[in-house]
Amino acid sequence: MKDRRMTFLREFLMGIAVLLIALYFTAPASASNHVHVFPQGKTNSEIDPHLSIKVSNSENSSIEIFYDGQIVYENQVEIGTIEALLETKKDEKRFFTVINRLQGTANVINYTVLEIEDNSSKEIYTSPFYERASYEIVDNNLQITYPSYETDDTAIEPQLMKVDQYTYGKGVEQTISEKNVSQDKPAYSTHSNTSKAVITGSNPSPAQINQILTEEAFKRNIPPEIVKAIAFQESNMQQYWNPQSVPVSHYQNQCTPERAAGNPNYLAWDGTNVKLGYDCIGIGIMQVSDWRFIENKADRDRYVERLKNDLRFNIQEGLDILEEKWRFANARHSDGKPLIPSVNDKDRRVIDNWYFAILAYNGMLSVNDPTASNTRPYQETIYHHISMYGLIDVTPFPVNNLKTYLNPGSSLLRFGQNQYATLNPLTVSKAQITSGNAVHTTENVNIRSLGDVNAIVSPGLPKGTRLTVLDRPVKYPNNINNHYTFIPVRTEAGREGYVASSYLNPTSHSLAGVNRYETGVSISSFGWENQNSENVVLGRGDLPIDSLTGSVLASNKNAPLLLTTPSTLQKSITEEIKRLKPKRVYILGGEGAISKDVANQISSMNIEVVRVMGATRYETAVSVANVYSPSSVNEIFLTTGDEKSPDSLSIASYAGSNSTPILLTTKSTLRTEVSRFIAAKNVKKVTIIGGTGAVSSTVETQLKTLGVTVERVSGADRYETSVAIAEKYFPANHNLTSVFFARGDVLVDALSGSALAAKYKAPVILTRSTSIPGTVSTWLNGINGTPVLFYLGSTNVISPSVRDGLEKIVLN
């Protein structure tokens, strides 16, 4: 009975102590307080009759400290918050420490120590950045507790925990203690105990986690390879600690109720095996930390509990944060520059294109600057995981081309360019491989049983084997270190089974519709899948010549090229324009080409219509070029204005990717529209596309009299001309990743494809419908690597036998 009373008394007194501490830290600001914590939004606090604070916390945050109404200190934090102000007295001096925390899963903090006396302040010290750190005042000294990582550590499992101390009045006494983290993980229990963890949850199998991560990434059109690598880095792809691994000692010492009561940016350890970050902030598999920005306590508590107990929800919230970082490329600093650069054409399916979004997910910090950091930046770690555990090698980002800087007084990493291009080959997510796709093996691989992926039914399937993807469920390896999936396939011999996704690449894509207009929609929906386009170019489908010259405009605007009849906008075209959500549509040609009714229909969707036209096709080509070309143009391409000629199509991809104008002329005489453009734009070089049967030698002579360099690229026929263009502008040793094929005698199905080919920096090669020209076979045999083949049009346009032959050449 006595022991029971003593236990009750001890617990009662402990409860009162915690309550008093909580009241101490959360009372209104006054001179006796030591910690002032600032929530989201605006805070005005009076420290004493002389000193007051104004803090505004949002996407970008600011602090102002006033002495008798005069500002004595001010600072701004970009993409972060002013978290707290610590007030300390030592040796009759009064110190204030401003704690800043930047956005990102790194939860980086740094601090500035101020000495304020009368109506002036002095900045005594600004700390370096501490990743996943916590802080507290101990004996009037500031202590920062933070993890220390080796190169291959995951964020949730560092090797060491360190404590740095700032001694007020004296300065920094760094690293006053170091502790091996493994010493913190001895105790667990299935029942509540103050010295052990309560095991409240267990992780799904690695196969199940792989599946959930893949599914949630696919819903958002984020490459699952990236999501799995991030989850691995943040938490070893686990929501819960295994029973023997809970860092009990650390949680008990750092994630205390007292600290959480004094600073709502920290969580008190709840005694369970949920993976709480070492900073007492990040939660679960994605180490979500944005719960701190929910002001209503009841809402925040509910959100935190769901993050702890609902693994799929935790993943969804993490992916929402990653999506937000992707959109940073569209957000702007106050100077108009994007928060992060875009990469290539911003195609979400390409793993390379997420480089800066991954960087921002962790934090836009100097430590993630690949040009300066002595450690491996976070985004490079993620790509390392994709290689190690996803078995996919992504072409390294060209760090030597990257320029970074910090603005004076800012800690936010800035970038010298708005957009960066990476080297080929680009890596498309394997999640884009779906039922019915033609694929091939990139290495010698095993085929695994349809009933049991652990059973190998056919070892050593050779590299380059052609396969067709089956309409069966994808399966997942049951190993936390295997991030790929198993894809169901059938060989040409009829053998069926699963192959690891890492060793499969698409062989070809057929971009086709029931007619030329639907084919244009198919090309647009493939090239701009799950993304909007600020611009759309609309051409006349029954007379292709305007659309061919307009393809360069489409490429310059990174826009799809759609086709329409002169008088009516078909339903499928209308729906595709609505899906793309453009701000403007460029209409190629006058009202005789595309009617006023079509333009009005587009305008009714609250879309700006820009008509680009001339009295003739020759004038229209010049008008198109004037939209995107600068005042001085080094080179133009010149082709015949005959609408039956495919020469414009063959050069359109290269011209589009380099924004080089394509102008038209008659066969025997140089059009005055061309000579005027050459003079007005100070053109230095004209490259004629096609032989003298298309553009005569007389035209060549007339050009030379204008003082320009003249070159001709041609072949004996349209097929050889397309190959000659590819050989000159897309050399075989450049490791082509894509090649587009169009039927040489019927152009309409290929019109829209020229803009997509430019987007992929790929040549457009002409072929016959039922046979492969010899010059095409020879060229294709000489290509380095294994490009993906794109067929512009249905099997009625390019026959199955031709496709089969082209693919065999590429794979062999």
C-alpha positions in Angstrom: 0.0 0.0 0.0 2.8 2.3 0.9 4.6 1.6 -2.4 1.4 2.3 -4.3 1.1 5.7 -2.6 4.7 6.5 -3.3 4.3 5.6 -6.9 1.2 7.7 -7.2 2.9 10.7 -5.5 6.0 10.4 -7.7 3.9 10.2 -10.9 1.7 13.2 -9.7 4.8 15.3 -9.0 6.3 14.4 -12.4 3.1 15.5 -14.1 3.0 18.8 -12.3 6.7 19.4 -13.3 6.0 18.8 -17.0 2.9 21.1 -16.8 5.0 23.8 -15.2 7.7 23.5 -17.8 5.1 23.7 -20.6 3.6 26.8 -19.1 7.0 28.3 -18.7 7.8 27.9 -22.4 4.4 28.7 -23.9 3.5 31.8 -21.8 3.3 35.2 -23.5 6.7 36.7 -24.3 8.3 38.7 -21.5 11.7 39.6 -20.2 11.8 36.4 -18.0 11.3 34.1 -20.9 14.1 32.4 -22.6 12.4 30.9 -25.7 10.1 32.6 -28.2 8.7 30.2 -30.8 7.1 31.6 -33.9 4.2 29.9 -35.7 3.2 30.3 -39.4 1.8 33.7 -40.2 2.6 37.0 -38.4 3.7 37.3 -34.8 4.1 40.5 -32.8 5.8 40.0 -29.4 6.9 42.4 -26.8 10.0 41.2 -24.9 10.2 44.1 -22.5 9.1 47.8 -22.5 12.0 48.6 -25.0 12.3 45.5 -27.1 9.7 44.0 -29.5 9.7 41.5 -32.4 7.8 41.2 -35.6 8.0 37.8 -37.4 6.3 36.8 -40.6 6.6 33.1 -41.5 5.4 31.9 -44.9 7.1 30.5 -48.0 9.7 33.3 -47.4 10.0 34.6 -43.9 11.3 37.7 -42.1 12.2 39.0 -38.6 12.5 42.5 -37.3 13.7 43.4 -33.8 12.8 46.9 -32.5 14.3 48.9 -29.7 12.1 51.8 -28.7 10.4 51.5 -32.1 13.6 51.6 -34.1 14.8 48.6 -36.1 18.0 47.2 -34.6 18.0 43.9 -36.5 16.3 42.5 -39.5 16.7 39.4 -41.7 14.9 37.4 -44.3 14.9 33.6 -44.9 14.0 32.3 -48.4 12.1 29.0 -48.5 12.2 28.7 -44.7 11.0 30.0 -41.4 12.2 32.0 -38.4 11.6 29.3 -35.9 12.6 30.8 -32.6 14.4 33.5 -30.7 16.4 32.4 -27.7 17.0 35.0 -24.9 20.0 34.5 -22.7 21.9 36.6 -20.0 25.5 36.0 -19.2 28.0 38.3 -17.3 25.4 41.1 -17.3 25.2 40.9 -21.1 22.0 40.1 -23.0 22.2 37.8 -26.0 19.5 36.9 -28.5 19.8 33.9 -30.8 17.7 33.7 -34.0 17.0 30.2 -35.1 16.3 29.7 -38.8 15.0 26.5 -40.4 15.0 25.9 -44.1 12.4 23.8 -46.0 13.2 20.2 -47.0 13.5 16.8 -45.4 17.0 17.8 -44.2 15.2 20.2 -41.8 18.4 22.3 -41.7 18.9 24.9 -39.1 21.4 27.7 -38.5 21.5 30.4 -35.9 22.7 34.0 -35.5 23.8 35.3 -32.1 23.1 39.0 -31.4 24.1 41.2 -28.6 21.5 44.0 -28.1 22.4 47.0 -26.0 20.3 50.2 -25.8 19.3 51.0 -29.4 21.9 49.0 -31.3 22.6 45.3 -32.0 25.8 43.5 -33.0 25.9 40.2 -34.9 28.4 38.2 -32.9 28.3 34.8 -34.7 26.4 33.0 -37.5 26.6 29.2 -37.4 27.1 26.7 -40.2 24.1 24.7 -41.3 23.1 21.6 -39.3 21.1 18.9 -40.9 18.3 17.2 -38.9 19.4 19.0 -35.8 17.7 19.9 -32.6 18.7 22.6 -30.1 18.2 23.7 -26.5 19.7 26.0 -23.8 21.7 24.1 -21.2 23.2 26.0 -18.4 23.0 29.2 -20.4 24.8 27.6 -23.3 23.3 26.7 -26.7 23.6 23.1 -27.6 23.0 21.7 -31.1 22.4 17.9 -31.4 22.8 16.6 -34.9 23.6 13.4 -36.8 26.9 12.8 -38.5 26.7 10.7 -41.7 29.1 8.5 -43.6 28.6 8.5 -47.4 26.3 5.5 -47.6 24.3 6.2 -44.4 20.5 6.6 -44.8 19.1 9.7 -43.1 17.3 7.7 -40.4 20.4 5.7 -39.4 23.5 7.9 -39.0 26.7 6.5 -37.6 27.2 9.2 -34.9 25.2 11.8 -33.0 27.2 14.9 -32.1 26.6 17.9 -29.9 28.1 21.3 -30.7 28.0 24.0 -28.0 28.0 27.7 -28.2 29.1 29.4 -25.0 27.7 32.9 -24.7 30.3 35.5 -24.1 33.0 33.1 -25.2 32.1 31.7 -28.6 31.9 28.2 -30.2 33.1 25.2 -28.5 32.3 22.6 -31.1 31.6 18.9 -30.6 31.5 18.6 -26.9 30.3 15.0 -27.3 30.1 12.2 -29.8 28.0 9.0 -29.5 27.8 5.9 -31.6 24.1 5.5 -32.6 24.2 1.7 -32.3 24.5 2.2 -28.5 20.9 3.6 -28.5 19.2 0.5 -29.8 19.1 -2.2 -27.2 15.6 -2.1 -25.8 12.1 -3.0 -27.0 9.0 -4.4 -25.7 5.5 -5.4 -26.8 4.1 -3.7 -23.6 4.4 -0.2 -22.3 7.6 0.5 -20.3 9.4 3.7 -19.7 12.8 2.3 -20.8 11.6 0.3 -23.8 9.7 0.9 -27.0 6.2 -0.3 -27.5 5.9 -2.2 -30.8 2.7 -0.9 -32.2 3.3 -1.6 -35.9 5.2 -3.7 -38.3 6.3 -3.0 -41.9 4.7 -4.7 -44.8 6.9 -7.1 -46.7 9.5 -5.4 -49.0 7.5 -6.6 -52.0 4.4 -4.9 -50.6 6.2 -1.7 -49.9 7.7 -1.7 -53.4 4.2 -2.1 -54.8 2.7 0.7 -52.8 5.5 3.1 -53.7 5.2 2.1 -57.4 1.4 2.6 -57.4 1.4 6.0 -55.6 4.3 7.3 -57.9 2.5 6.1 -61.0 -0.7 7.9 -60.0 1.2 11.2 -59.9 3.3 10.5 -63.0 6.5 10.5 -60.9 9.1 7.9 -61.8 8.8 5.2 -59.2 12.5 4.7 -59.3 13.0 8.1 -57.8 10.3 7.6 -55.2 11.8 4.3 -54.0 15.3 5.8 -53.9 14.0 8.7 -51.7 12.1 6.4 -49.4 15.2 4.2 -49.1 17.4 7.2 -48.2 14.9 8.8 -45.8 13.9 5.7 -43.8 15.5 2.6 -45.4 12.0 2.1 -47.0 10.4 1.4 -43.6 7.6 3.0 -41.6 8.5 1.3 -38.4 11.7 0.4 -36.6 12.4 -3.3 -36.3 12.1 -4.2 -32.6 15.8 -4.5 -32.0 16.6 -1.2 -33.8 14.6 1.4 -31.9 17.0 4.2 -30.8 15.4 4.4 -27.4 18.1 6.3 -25.6 18.2 9.0 -28.2 14.4 9.4 -28.2 14.3 9.5 -24.4 17.0 12.1 -24.2 16.1 14.4 -27.2 12.4 13.9 -28.1 11.1 14.7 -24.7 7.7 16.0 -23.6 9.4 19.0 -22.1 11.1 20.0 -25.4 7.9 19.4 -27.4 5.9 21.5 -24.9 8.4 24.4 -25.2 8.7 24.2 -29.0 5.8 22.9 -31.1 8.2 22.3 -34.0 9.3 19.1 -32.2 7.5 15.9 -31.4 7.7 14.1 -28.1 8.5 10.4 -28.7 5.3 8.5 -28.1 7.2 5.4 -26.9 6.4 3.4 -30.0 8.5 2.0 -32.9 7.3 4.5 -35.5 10.3 5.9 -37.3 10.7 9.4 -35.8 13.6 11.4 -37.2 16.7 12.0 -35.1 15.6 15.7 -35.1 12.3 14.7 -33.5 10.5 16.1 -36.6 10.4 13.7 -39.6 7.8 11.0 -39.5 7.7 7.6 -41.1 8.8 6.2 -44.4 9.0 9.5 -46.2 10.1 11.5 -43.1 7.3 14.0 -43.6 7.9 17.2 -41.6 5.3 19.6 -42.9 2.9 18.9 -40.0 4.7 21.8 -38.3 2.8 24.2 -40.6 -0.7 23.2 -39.3 -1.7 25.9 -36.9 -4.7 24.3 -35.3 -3.4 21.9 -32.7 -6.3 19.4 -33.0 -5.9 19.2 -36.7 -2.1 18.9 -36.4 -2.4 16.1 -33.9 -4.8 14.2 -36.1 -2.5 14.6 -39.1 0.6 13.5 -37.1 -1.2 10.3 -35.9 -2.2 9.5 -39.5 1.4 10.0 -40.7 2.5 7.6 -38.0 -0.1 4.9 -38.5 -1.0 5.0 -42.2 2.0 4.1 -44.4 0.2 4.8 -47.7 -0.9 8.2 -46.5 2.7 9.0 -45.4 3.9 8.1 -48.9 1.2 10.2 -50.5 2.1 13.2 -48.4 5.8 12.8 -49.2 5.0 12.7 -52.9 2.8 15.8 -52.6 5.9 17.5 -51.2 8.1 16.2 -54.1 5.4 17.4 -56.6 5.6 20.8 -55.0 9.3 20.9 -55.5 8.9 19.9 -59.2 6.7 22.9 -59.6 9.5 25.1 -58.2 10.7 25.4 -61.8 7.5 27.4 -62.5 7.7 29.5 -59.3 9.7 32.7 -59.2 12.0 34.6 -56.9 11.4 38.3 -56.5 13.9 38.9 -59.2 11.9 36.8 -61.7 14.2 33.8 -61.8 12.8 30.4 -61.2 13.4 28.8 -57.8 15.0 25.8 -59.5 16.0 25.3 -63.1 14.1 23.0 -65.4 16.0 20.1 -67.0 15.7 19.3 -70.7 12.1 19.5 -71.9 10.5 18.9 -68.4 9.1 15.5 -69.5 8.1 14.0 -66.1 8.7 10.5 -67.4 12.4 11.1 -67.7 14.4 10.3 -64.6 17.1 12.8 -65.5 14.7 15.7 -65.5 14.0 15.4 -61.7 17.5 16.5 -60.7 16.7 19.8 -59.1 13.3 18.7 -57.7 15.1 16.0 -55.8 17.6 18.5 -54.6 14.8 20.8 -53.4 13.0 17.9 -51.7 15.9 17.7 -49.3 16.6 21.4 -49.2 18.1 24.1 -51.5 21.3 24.2 -49.5 25.0 24.6 -50.1 25.5 21.0 -49.0 23.5 19.9 -52.0 25.6 22.0 -54.4 27.5 19.5 -56.6 30.0 22.2 -57.7 31.1 22.9 -54.1 30.2 20.2 -51.7 32.9 17.9 -50.3 30.2 15.3 -49.6 27.9 13.6 -52.0 24.8 15.9 -52.5 21.4 14.5 -51.7 20.3 14.3 -55.3 23.4 12.5 -56.3 22.8 10.0 -53.5 19.3 9.4 -54.9 20.7 8.7 -58.4 23.3 6.4 -56.8 20.5 4.4 -55.1 18.7 4.2 -58.5 21.8 2.6 -59.9 22.7 0.4 -57.0 19.2 -0.9 -56.1 17.1 -0.1 -59.2 19.9 -1.4 -61.5 19.4 1.6 -63.8 22.4 3.8 -64.7 21.3 7.4 -65.4 23.6 9.6 -67.4 25.4 11.8 -64.8 24.3 15.4 -64.6 26.8 17.7 -66.4 28.0 19.4 -63.2 30.7 21.3 -65.1 28.0 23.3 -66.8 26.2 24.2 -63.6 26.7 27.7 -62.1 25.5 28.3 -58.6 25.7 31.2 -56.1 24.3 32.7 -52.9 22.9 36.2 -52.8 24.4 38.4 -50.1 22.8 37.6 -46.7 20.9 34.6 -48.1 21.4 30.9 -47.4 19.4 29.7 -50.4 21.2 28.1 -53.3 20.6 29.9 -56.6 21.3 28.9 -60.1 22.9 30.7 -63.0 20.6 29.4 -65.7 16.9 28.8 -65.9 17.3 25.5 -67.8 19.9 22.9 -68.3 20.3 20.1 -70.9 21.8 16.7 -70.0 23.6 14.3 -72.2 22.0 11.4 -74.0 20.9 8.8 -73.4 18.1 10.1 -71.2 16.4 7.5 -69.0 12.7 7.0 -69.2 11.0 5.4 -66.2 10.4 1.7 -66.6 6.9 2.4 -65.3 6.1 3.6 -68.8 6.4 0.0 -70.1 2.9 -1.3 -70.3 0.8 -4.1 -71.7 1.2 -4.6 -75.5 4.5 -2.7 -75.7 7.3 -4.0 -77.9 10.5 -4.3 -75.7 13.9 -5.9 -75.8 16.4 -7.1 -73.3 19.4 -4.9 -72.6 21.5 -7.7 -71.0 21.4 -11.5 -70.8 18.6 -12.1 -68.4 16.5 -14.8 -66.8 12.8 -15.4 -67.4 11.0 -16.2 -64.2 7.9 -18.3 -63.7 4.5 -16.7 -64.1 3.4 -18.5 -61.0 6.5 -17.8 -58.9 9.0 -15.1 -59.7 11.6 -16.8 -57.5 11.6 -19.7 -60.0 13.7 -19.3 -63.1 12.2 -21.1 -66.1 14.6 -19.9 -68.8 18.1 -18.8 -67.8 20.3 -16.6 -70.1 17.8 -15.0 -72.4 20.3 -13.2 -74.8 20.7 -9.4 -74.9 18.6 -7.9 -77.7 15.8 -10.5 -77.5 12.5 -9.0 -78.7 9.6 -9.4 -76.3 6.0 -8.3 -76.0 4.6 -7.2 -72.6 1.6 -9.3 -71.5 -1.6 -8.0 -69.9 -0.9 -9.5 -66.5 -0.1 -7.9 -63.1 3.4 -6.6 -62.5 5.2 -8.4 -59.6 7.7 -7.2 -57.0 10.9 -8.7 -55.5 10.7 -9.3 -51.8 14.0 -7.6 -50.9 14.4 -4.1 -49.6 17.5 -3.7 -51.8 15.8 -4.6 -55.0 13.8 -1.6 -56.3 12.9 -2.8 -59.8 9.7 -4.7 -60.7 9.1 -7.9 -62.6 7.3 -7.4 -66.0 5.3 -10.2 -67.7 6.5 -10.8 -71.2 6.2 -13.2 -74.2 9.1 -14.1 -76.5 8.7 -14.4 -80.2 8.8 -18.2 -79.7 5.8 -18.0 -77.3 7.6 -18.5 -74.0 6.0 -16.5 -71.2 7.3 -15.3 -67.8 8.6 -12.3 -65.8 11.8 -10.3 -66.5 13.3 -7.6 -64.2 12.2 -4.2 -65.5 15.8 -2.9 -65.2 16.8 -5.0 -68.2 14.0 -4.0 -70.5 13.8 -1.1 -72.9 11.1 -0.2 -75.3 11.9 -1.2 -78.9 9.3 0.9 -80.6 6.2 3.1 -80.2 3.4 3.4 -82.8 1.9 6.9 -82.8 -1.3 6.5 -84.8 -5.0 7.3 -85.1 -7.8 6.5 -87.4 -6.9 9.5 -89.5 -4.3 12.3 -89.7 -6.2 14.4 -87.1 -6.4 11.6 -84.6 -2.8 10.7 -85.3 -1.9 14.3 -84.3 -3.8 13.8 -81.1 -1.9 10.5 -80.5 1.4 12.2 -81.0 0.5 15.1 -78.7 -0.8 12.9 -75.9 2.3 10.8 -76.0 4.8 13.6 -76.2 3.0 15.8 -73.7 1.5 13.1 -71.5 0.2 14.2 -68.1 1.6 17.7 -68.7 0.2 21.0 -69.9 1.7 23.1 -72.7 1.7 26.9 -72.6 1.4 26.9 -76.4 -0.2 24.8 -79.1 0.3 25.2 -82.9 -2.6 24.4 -85.1 -2.2 23.7 -88.8 -4.4 22.7 -91.8 -4.5 19.0 -92.2 -5.6 18.8 -95.9 -2.8 21.0 -97.2 0.4 20.2 -95.2 2.9 22.8 -96.4 2.1 25.5 -93.8 2.2 22.9 -91.0 5.6 21.7 -92.1 7.2 25.2 -91.8 5.2 25.7 -88.6 6.8 22.7 -87.0 9.8 24.8 -86.2 7.6 27.3 -84.4 6.0 24.4 -82.4 9.5 23.2 -81.4 10.6 26.7 -80.5 7.6 26.9 -78.2 7.9 23.3 -76.9 4.4 22.9 -78.2 2.5 20.1 -79.9 1.4 20.5 -83.5 -2.2 19.6 -84.1 -4.1 19.5 -87.3 -7.6 20.6 -88.2 -9.9 20.9 -91.2 -10.3 24.4 -92.5 -13.9 24.9 -91.2 -14.4 22.7 -88.2 -12.4 21.9 -85.0 -13.0 18.2 -84.4 -14.1 17.0 -81.0 -10.9 15.1 -80.4 -8.8 18.2 -81.2 -11.0 20.3 -78.9 -10.6 17.8 -76.1 -6.8 17.6 -76.6 -6.5 21.4 -76.5 -8.5 21.4 -73.2 -6.3 18.8 -71.8 -3.1 20.7 -72.6 -4.6 24.0 -71.1 -2.5 26.3 -73.3 -2.4 30.1 -72.8 -2.3 30.6 -76.6 -2.9 28.8 -79.8 -0.9 29.7 -83.0 -3.0 29.2 -86.1 -1.0 28.7 -89.2 -2.5 30.4 -92.3 -5.2 32.9 -93.1 -9.0 32.4 -92.8 -8.9 30.5 -96.1 -6.7 27.9 -94.5 -8.3 27.8 -91.0 -11.6 29.6 -90.7 -12.7 32.4 -88.3 -15.2 29.9 -86.8 -12.3 27.6 -85.7 -10.5 30.6 -84.2 -13.6 31.7 -82.4 -14.2 28.3 -81.0 -10.7 28.4 -79.5 -11.1 31.9 -78.1 -14.3 30.7 -76.4 -12.1 28.5 -74.2 -10.4 31.6 -72.8 -7.3 30.9 -74.9 -5.4 33.6 -76.8 -5.4 33.0 -80.6 -2.4 34.2 -82.6 -2.8 33.9 -86.3 0.4 33.6 -88.3 -0.3 34.1 -92.0 0.7 35.5 -95.3 -1.0 35.9 -98.7 0.8 32.8 -100.0 2.5 29.8 -98.5 5.9 31.5 -99.1 4.8 34.6 -97.1 3.3 32.4 -94.4 6.7 30.6 -94.0 8.4 34.0 -93.5 5.7 35.1 -91.0 6.2 31.9 -89.0 9.9 32.5 -89.0 9.5 36.0 -87.8 7.6 34.8 -84.7 10.5 33.1 -83.2 13.7 34.2 -85.0 15.9 37.0 -83.5 16.9 40.2 -85.4 19.9 38.4 -86.8 19.8 34.8 -88.1 22.9 32.9 -89.0 21.4 30.1 -91.1 18.1 29.2 -92.8 17.0 26.0 -94.5 15.4 26.4 -98.0 13.0 23.8 -99.4 10.6 23.5 -102.3 7.1 24.9 -101.8 5.6 21.9 -103.6 3.2 20.4 -101.0 4.0 16.9 -102.3 7.7 17.1 -101.3 8.7 15.6 -98.0 12.0 17.5 -97.8 10.6 20.0 -95.2 9.5 17.0 -93.1 13.0 15.5 -93.2 14.8 18.6 -92.0 12.0 19.8 -89.6 13.3 17.9 -86.6 16.8 19.4 -86.7 15.5 22.8 -87.7 13.0 22.7 -84.8 15.5 21.7 -82.1 17.8 24.5 -83.2 15.1 27.1 -84.1 16.5 27.4 -87.6 13.9 28.8 -90.0 12.6 26.8 -92.9 11.6 29.0 -95.9 10.0 27.9 -99.2 10.8 28.7 -102.7 9.7 27.7 -106.2 11.8 25.2 -108.1 13.3 27.6 -110.7 13.4 31.0 -109.1 14.3 32.4 -105.7 11.2 33.9 -104.1 11.4 37.6 -103.2 10.1 36.8 -99.7 13.2 34.7 -99.1 15.6 37.3 -100.4 14.0 40.0 -98.3 14.2 37.8 -95.2 17.9 37.1 -95.9 18.6 40.9 -96.1 16.5 41.8 -93.1 17.9 39.2 -90.8 21.5 39.4 -92.1 21.5 35.7 -92.9 25.0 34.2 -93.4 24.2 30.8 -94.7 21.5 29.1 -96.7 21.2 25.3 -96.8 19.1 23.9 -99.6 17.3 20.7 -98.7 16.8 18.4 -101.7 18.3 17.9 -105.2 18.1 20.2 -108.2 14.8 18.5 -109.1 13.3 20.2 -106.1 15.3 23.5 -105.9 17.3 24.2 -109.1 20.9 25.3 -109.5 19.5 28.6 -110.7 18.2 29.3 -107.3 21.5 28.3 -105.8 23.2 30.9 -108.1 20.7 33.6 -107.1 21.4 33.0 -103.5 25.2 33.3 -104.0 24.7 36.7 -105.5 23.2 37.8 -102.2 26.5 37.2 -100.5 25.5 34.1 -98.5 27.2 30.8 -98.2 25.2 28.1 -100.0 25.2 24.4 -99.1 23.0 21.6 -100.4 22.0 18.4 -98.6 20.3 15.9 -100.9 20.1 12.3 -102.2 19.0 10.5 -105.3 15.5 10.4 -104.0 13.4 11.4 -100.9 14.6 8.4 -99.0 18.3 9.1 -99.6 17.7 12.7 -98.8 16.3 11.9 -95.4 19.3 9.7 -94.7 21.7 12.4 -95.9 20.1 14.8 -93.5 20.4 12.3 -90.7 24.0 11.6 -91.5 24.9 15.3 -91.5 22.9 16.5 -88.5 22.5 13.4 -86.4 25.9 11.5 -86.7 25.8 7.8 -85.9 28.5 8.3 -83.2 26.2 10.7 -81.3 24.5 7.7 -79.7 20.9 8.4 -81.0 18.3 7.3 -78.5 15.3 7.8 -80.8 14.5 7.6 -84.5 11.2 8.5 -86.1 10.0 6.8 -89.3 7.4 8.3 -91.7 6.0 7.0 -95.0 7.8 8.8 -97.8 5.0 9.1 -100.3 2.1 10.1 -97.9 3.1 12.9 -95.6 -0.1 13.8 -93.7 0.3 11.2 -90.9 3.8 12.4 -90.1 3.1 16.2 -90.0 2.5 16.4 -86.2 5.5 14.0 -85.6 8.1 16.5 -86.6 7.6 18.7 -83.5 7.9 15.6 -81.3 11.0 14.4 -83.1 12.6 17.8 -82.4 11.6 17.4 -78.8 13.5 14.1 -78.7 16.4 15.5 -80.9 15.8 12.6 -83.3 15.9 12.4 -87.1 12.8 11.7 -89.2 13.6 8.9 -91.7 11.4 8.2 -94.7 10.6 4.7 -95.6 8.3 2.9 -98.0 5.1 1.4 -96.7 5.9 -2.2 -97.6 9.7 -2.3 -98.0 12.8 -0.7 -96.4 14.9 1.3 -98.8 18.5 0.0 -99.0 20.0 3.3 -98.0 17.8 3.3 -94.9 18.9 -0.2 -93.9 22.6 0.7 -94.3 22.2 3.9 -92.2 20.3 2.1 -89.5 23.0 -0.6 -89.3 25.6 2.0 -88.7 24.0 3.6 -85.6 25.7 3.2 -82.2 23.5 2.0 -79.4 19.9 0.8 -79.6 17.5 3.7 -80.3 13.8 3.5 -79.7 11.8 3.6 -83.0 8.7 5.8 -83.4 6.3 5.0 -86.2 4.3 8.0 -87.4 1.0 6.4 -88.5 -0.8 3.1 -88.3 0.2 -0.3 -89.7 -1.7 0.7 -92.9 0.9 3.5 -93.3 4.0 1.6 -92.3 3.4 -2.1 -92.5 4.1 -4.7 -89.8 6.8 -6.3 -92.1 8.7 -3.0 -92.4 8.5 -2.5 -88.6 9.7 -6.0 -88.0 12.6 -5.5 -90.4 13.6 -2.1 -88.9 13.6 -3.5 -85.3 15.7 -6.5 -86.3 18.3 -4.2 -87.8 18.4 -2.1 -84.7 18.7 -5.1 -82.3 21.1 -7.0 -84.3 
